[in-house]
């Protein structure tokens, strides 16, 4: 599978994302390929069932920024909800969105694994 095919599947607003990278698709591809090893993604995945809410807020907040810049809309939206819920001390709601964030991240990982 080519980057262009994958790009269309994991980044819904491609025009805006490409603009963030000054039109440099090679740079964007480089960062997309790095996602599976991103420190905060790995932390979120590993601690999704923990109750360390301070750590989870920091991890989800950082990952939210990364996902937003990359155009990973599903992951960004889930991380936004996690951060908001934790800040409101609504931990049940945060737990509801954690699996959605993990699912979105795994979807990205799977697409990246298909890159030629």
Secondary structure, DSSP 4 states (H G I P E B T S, - for coil): --HHHHHHHH-S-HHHHHHHTTT-HHHHHHHHHHGGG-HHHHHHHHHTT---HHHHHHHHHHHHHHHHHHT-HHHHHHHHHHHHHHHTT-HHHHHHHHHHHHHHHHHHHHHHHT--
